[in-house]
Amino acid sequence: MLIAAAVVVAVAVYINKASHKPPVDPRTVTVVRGDLVVKVSETGTIEPVDKIDVKSKVAGRLISIPVEEGEYVKKGQLIALVDRSLIDPQIASTRAELEDGQAHLAQTIAQYNLSVKQDQMAIAQSEASLLSAETHLAVVKATARPQELAQDQEAVDRAKITFDDAQRNEQRKAKLLQSGYIPQSDYDTAQVALNTASSNLESAQQALSLALAGPRDVDVADAAAGVNAAEVNLETAKINAEENLVKKYDIDQARASVEQTSNDLDQLLVNLSDTTIVAPSAGIVLKKYKEEDEIVQSAETGFSDAQSIIVTLGNNVCVNVGINEIDIAKVQVGAPVLITVDALPNVTFNGVVTAIAPASTNEFDSSGDATTTTQTSIAKFEVGIAFQNADSRLRPGMTANVDIISAEHKSTLMLPLEGIDFTGKSGTVNVLTPGNKQVIRNVTLGLQNDTDVEVLSGLSEGDRVVVPSLDEKRRTIDISGGDEDN
């Protein structure tokens, strides 16, 4: 009984003391001045800005690849040599074929030109012969005109007078010769003159007789036959000239053959040049696909790229990173970026956002029926970041940690987020005064990140804002189903 009474007294004393325990100061956070930065942090991969696959345009055996992975090469620097032993004989053979074709073309042209000249001369000669034959026919067909008949009669009369005179002279000379008054030679001269006069008279009489009789049928027929023959010769000459068109086709074919062979030679020379493979631009050898003595296929014959790639070059490096759909709205082209890489601790590189993908790169898997689509990952958008102070230690494939600066306010008033128990840009907070009194103030907020919020008005630097105690937070968590009190 005494023990029970003592316990009751002790409990009463404890309760009395507890009811007079001094009050505990509320938990607060302090308004400070500093730099408020809103950033999006993510991990990406360093990749080359310009990646070029150097391929072979010709097939063959690689006899030299004087570059190694990681090596920096200049534009035009030798990358590889392809064996040219199969191309050289083709070039020599094609050159010989081209020379033969050019000689044949020259001969064909010369023969054509000679044939044209010969045909032109034959046509001219035939035309002249035809004109002569036609003129002769016209002469043969023509009858004597009155003037011509008069001239022929006059010629007969003159020949008759000359004959009569020569006859009388011959008779006198004969008598004188018989009497011995002249030598025999004088008589002979008179006899010759008589014979000549007789012949001339006979010719004049025949000409007059022919003129009076007109052309003979046989003479007209012969002259007409001559005209026909001349016409046939002219037509034959023209036909031969037309055959030159065929010879001109031979020239065209010979010229086409020369052009084709010349094109074949040009292509072979290009192929020969392509056996020397050089860097199309300066860069780093990212990967080497082939070794010496391996066979490479032509990149222009439909084979897969992997068969013709010799090396892959890369120039400047950048960072490609996937930003989730929640944060992508905070990222803008031109935003500054802080970059660190795991391979270079304690080194920070500056960068800038250069590109933002217009569409998400996440994949979807179809399951169930055709109308059901299940999203297997959070939608992400590809963002490109360029280095502003990159160096040779940065290599493609390295992991890069980026902080994309969305907004930054320098030397501004900041309050930890736990001091705010409302949403939006304005509300009230409890401020603990120096006299430990709580005063409600209206505040306007600005920029906000994951831990702090900018105070635009209502608070001053050093103000202490009352926040829930840790016990209250635990109870809140317990009520909502948390287990931090366990």
Steps between C-alpha positions, in 0.01 A plus 500: 500500500785738587676410174194581289461835675865583430456425128197725476689783671797457264280510189327810627832672560620407144182629340530824692860549387415412138221755491751774598768401232628814316380538137733377215607751223334421166710358218593764235685550172685821421469730198846541344646680202671295233497369143189301412554258213233292326664209320420170338750226580543190290761254380588464132771380265779683321473456124674649197330798339580393143542127455625387159532144378795484262417242234671350199354572157690208348524137599834339567765404751610760752878528477538780756296667779746743662264627775400373843197552723521821702740659251426852378514530121500806277280554197656326201722276713548145372258255663546187289640362174315240291698268273504646147658203325167397345425850370832578331468230228143615430623856455776390259258287298239774484759758393613271215137448400446875504802561275374238253154652503638850441709374205198321352291815542764712322520247214120489468480880484779517237331237285170681526650835400683343203184324385303825522753680279507218248122492481484876458746481209309211342173693523663808344651296215170323438312829492753641247473187284122518508509865393736417211283208388186713514673771294615248239149355477360847447753563223423169331126559512520855370410565122697750289373856515469719186808693589699176538368371166600826334847473650533140380384602147746787502777258599405277205506797262841611621633145475358479139673823399826381651463164321427662163799729534727210602371292206574776243845555649577126480396493130726795414790342690449174311525678159808693607662179625433328168657793318800491729451845635473405878657235713312197623488644855285794400251262346502281812418803719205587283382137516512500884304824516238348272467187715466712818236721347309192386508351848385824664215530254386146572509565878302820467245326281462215757457748788231679304336167418500395871363833609221468249431136602480571886619275799525125465305275734804299590690813603208613718477155660872496576485846655195404712678186618790717610261716703347191668842366586600834653180507710566147630854597596372807687238299690760238591731771635216640714416155639865447589494835682197393703689193614728738688223534760564138591868577531408794723315259730825304518669817621231551765539143621876529510476827692250350747732207555791737571286700746392184681856375526612844621229493768610152604857625531389803705308270735801273538716802581244605760509149644878520506479828688247344739755236601659780704254571783550826690324668790210713372542730799710537811401290800577218739500137391213371712500144371710296260305226324764345273860390514766462231457209254125487563260524206269800480191523282399800293258736672338570161398148403213439740692318772430580865678797655687280744685333213637822359569706814870541572487735800257740668618856566361747751568870541398708801311323778165584658268352761171336414267458794138389541286739707172368639168655405463664843819706468520556124290818525776652717761451227554760230744520208789723604475412869839471676607157625754376755653168398707250694630163390576203718836451331616852595402565863513856636488645147194695387438587136272772375243423233190632331179335381504490119203281410183354648324211329146591387369155592553246775748219446340251741384166367162332543429130515170364375336239722163330484281600209587752232320782683701468821836679533705487819760768569815332625700813591463866579495708186836666438615762254848506349697816582831593335762689699815654354824540695636852532832400655549142387846345481662188354436298818130481416435187300182372332324245719586662834218556751421866561302653788326821399330780688292703256443846643138592440506828696728678746451806719809643664506635857129458563302426816436127541289293733516121535194335350395347832417855618213513250175314568300639205506471124534777246700820499342669804379408849579544867775376731556514876802714588663465844589847629801570723257492795401145403161611382350353185379752242312413183635671189390505137779398263553494123719228359708475183743243363498154656722195486494167681610645836446876508262768381567866420327759722396808306319682782377461860824378660847636566841339526533329841128454560413169661197320361324246723481150355343181638703325771655164425243331729218661306655387178522147634141507607401629160691216341340250740154627419564469129621142540878556551709293739781740596397479870563128517 
